[in-house]
Amino acid sequence: MSEVSSGGRPAPQEFEKVLTGATTTVASFEERELTFLQRTQRFLHLYPTTVPFVVLLLGILLGIALNPARFPSASNFSTVLTQVTIIGILAIAQTLVILTAGIDLSVGVIMVISSVVMGRLAVFDGVPTILAFPLGLICGSLFGYLNGILVTRLKMPPFIVTLGTLSIIGALNTFYSQSQTINIQQLETHAPFLELMGMPFQIGGARIIMATFLLIVLACIIWYVLNRTAYGRHIYATGDDPESARLAGIDTDRVLLSVYVLAGLISAIAGWALIGRIGAISPTAGANANLDSITAVVIGGTSLFGGRGSIVGTMIGALIVGVFRSAVFLAGLDVLWQEFAIGVLIIVAVALDQWIRRVAK
């Protein structure tokens, strides 16, 4: 039985006494002081192109230290730019796919078969270049469409899809080309337009080919699309979190399909640039271009998990590949050390990306 107070009400129980005597306190949150390493991590998360830019500077300094006479010369600068032009164009296509958390192992072989289609139609089949050229571009776009359909409709992993189409397109390329190279004399006679991207320009002491300007124009266009259009924001959103993007009203399948088609088209444009770069059409050209394009994208700071990266970083990544290879070559080291250096850069870039991504968790 509870006790009765003098006013006729029951005496307060023990838990009531505790509650009545309790004081109200307001929770306070103090911001934890970040260490230098944590501040660096956050800075790199906000500005992902900082790391590749620093690596590029280090590569340039390394090249100058190894060969101060030849590395900073205009002729070596021309060589580096020429080498990275094809890699850079393919890397633009690869960047679009990797931003959606996918990967395209077929961009290199799409580039080659598109150039073969352009050349054989114009040289051997008598098709006017004004038709042969766009047919080559359509060829690249159709293979990109095939990749996109398999990824979006059958829900297959992009790695498996493009690994399969890499072999399929490679076989079709060998069959259609008959392993026959179209030389510069045949191109000059029947399709001089296809050599346009190899036209040289002398700027100071440097010799720049037209394909390098094509790379710059493409990079500017895709940069604008990614950073100034709703479509670009949809690409980032699809790669970052496809489920949230769908809930926000984005047709993620359509975005993915369009990205693979666009990657195929850009790869075909790279095929046109490749013709000018080597002065011929070879079904075996660009053997390492596919892996080099992935290398440029990863080193350039684009996350393999999607949703983070930039075309600027990709362009810096392509230059890093060219600069390190040039530095190793001019140092008189064996070619295998070029591949060793690039392999180390890839592992470091992916490890750094994993570390930076922890900020968002």
Residue pairs with C-beta under 8 A, 6 or more apart in sequence:
2 10
2 11
2 13
3 10
3 11
4 10
4 11
5 11
12 20
34 42
41 355
41 356
41 358
41 359
42 359
43 50
44 50
44 51
44 352
44 356
45 356
45 357
45 359
45 360
48 301
48 308
48 309
48 310
48 313
48 356
49 300
49 301
49 310
49 312
49 313
49 316
51 301
51 349
51 352
52 299
52 300
52 301
52 313
52 316
52 317
52 320
52 349
53 316
55 299
55 320
55 345
56 316
56 319
56 320
56 323
59 320
59 323
59 324
59 327
60 323
62 324
62 327
63 71
63 72
63 323
63 326
63 327
63 330
64 71
64 72
66 327
66 330
66 331
67 327
67 330
67 331
70 76
70 330
71 326
71 327
71 330
73 205
74 204
74 205
74 206
75 205
75 206
75 207
76 326
76 330
77 206
78 206
78 207
78 208
79 326
80 319
80 322
80 323
80 326
81 206
81 208
81 212
81 322
82 209
82 211
82 212
82 277
83 322
83 325
83 326
84 296
84 318
84 319
84 321
84 322
85 209
85 211
85 212
85 214
85 215
85 273
85 277
86 111
86 211
86 270
86 273
86 274
86 277
86 286
86 289
87 289
87 292
87 293
87 296
87 318
87 321
87 322
88 215
88 219
88 296
88 314
88 315
88 318
89 211
89 214
89 215
89 218
89 266
89 269
89 270
89 273
90 107
90 108
90 111
90 266
90 267
90 270
90 289
90 290
90 292
90 293
91 292
91 293
91 296
91 297
91 300
91 314
91 315
91 317
91 318
92 215
92 218
92 219
92 222
92 266
92 311
92 314
93 104
93 107
93 262
93 263
93 264
93 266
93 267
93 270
93 293
94 103
94 104
94 107
94 263
94 293
94 294
94 296
94 297
94 314
95 222
95 297
95 300
95 302
95 309
95 311
95 314
96 222
96 235
96 259
96 262
96 263
96 266
97 103
97 104
97 158
97 259
97 260
97 263
98 239
98 294
98 297
98 302
98 303
98 304
98 306
98 309
99 226
99 235
99 236
99 239
99 259
99 302
99 306
99 307
99 308
99 309
100 235
100 238
100 239
100 255
100 256
100 259
100 306
101 238
101 239
101 242
101 304
101 305
101 306
101 307
102 151
102 158
102 159
102 256
102 259
102 260
102 306
103 158
103 159
103 162
103 294
103 304
104 147
104 158
104 162
104 260
104 263
105 159
105 162
105 163
105 165
105 166
105 290
106 143
106 147
106 162
106 165
106 166
106 169
106 290
107 263
107 264
107 267
107 270
107 289
107 290
107 293
108 267
108 286
108 287
108 288
108 289
108 290
108 291
108 293
109 166
109 169
109 170
109 173
109 290
110 140
110 143
110 144
110 169
110 264
110 267
110 268
110 271
111 140
111 267
111 268
111 270
111 271
111 274
111 286
111 289
112 173
112 271
112 274
112 283
112 284
112 285
112 286
113 139
113 140
113 143
113 169
113 172
113 173
113 176
113 271
114 136
114 137
114 139
114 140
114 267
114 268
114 271
114 272
115 136
115 271
115 272
115 274
115 275
115 281
115 285
116 173
116 176
116 177
116 281
116 283
117 132
117 135
117 136
117 139
117 176
118 132
118 133
118 135
118 136
118 191
118 194
118 271
118 272
118 275
118 281
119 132
119 182
119 187
119 191
119 194
119 275
119 281
120 176
120 177
120 182
120 281
121 127
121 131
121 132
121 135
121 136
122 128
122 129
122 132
122 133
122 190
122 191
122 194
123 182
123 186
123 187
123 190
123 191
125 132
127 135
129 190
129 191
129 192
129 193
129 194
132 191
133 193
133 194
133 272
136 268
136 271
136 272
137 265
137 268
137 269
137 272
138 268
139 268
140 264
140 265
140 266
140 267
140 268
140 269
140 271
141 261
141 264
141 265
141 268
142 264
143 165
143 169
143 264
144 260
144 261
144 262
144 263
144 264
144 265
144 267
145 257
145 260
145 261
145 264
146 165
147 158
147 161
147 162
147 165
147 260
147 263
147 264
148 256
148 257
148 258
148 259
148 260
148 261
149 257
150 156
150 161
150 165
151 157
151 158
151 161
151 256
151 257
151 260
152 253
152 256
152 257
153 253
166 290
173 283
174 283
177 283
179 283
179 284
180 283
181 280
181 281
181 282
181 283
182 280
182 281
182 282
183 280
184 195
184 279
184 280
187 194
187 195
187 275
187 279
187 280
187 281
188 195
194 272
194 275
194 276
194 281
195 275
195 276
195 279
196 210
196 276
197 209
197 210
197 211
197 214
197 272
197 273
197 275
197 276
197 277
198 209
198 210
198 211
198 275
198 276
198 277
198 278
198 279
199 209
199 210
199 276
200 207
200 208
200 209
200 210
201 207
201 208
201 209
201 210
202 208
209 276
209 277
210 276
211 273
211 276
211 277
214 269
214 273
215 273
218 266
218 269
219 311
219 314
219 315
222 311
223 310
223 311
223 312
225 231
225 232
226 232
226 235
226 236
226 310
226 311
231 255
231 258
234 245
234 250
234 255
235 255
235 259
236 307
236 308
237 244
237 245
237 248
237 250
237 307
238 245
238 250
238 252
238 255
238 256
238 306
239 305
239 306
239 307
239 308
240 306
240 307
240 308
241 307
242 252
245 252
245 255
246 252
270 289
274 285
274 286
275 281
278 285
292 321
295 317
295 321
295 342
295 345
295 346
296 314
296 317
296 318
296 320
296 321
297 309
297 314
297 317
298 304
298 317
298 346
298 349
298 350
298 353
299 317
299 320
299 321
299 345
299 346
299 349
300 309
300 310
300 313
300 314
300 315
300 316
300 317
300 318
300 320
301 309
301 310
301 313
301 317
301 349
301 353
302 308
302 309
302 310
302 313
302 314
303 309
303 353
303 357
304 350
304 353
305 353
305 357
308 357
320 345
321 342
324 338
324 341
324 342
324 345
325 338
325 341
325 342
328 337
328 338
328 341
329 335
329 338
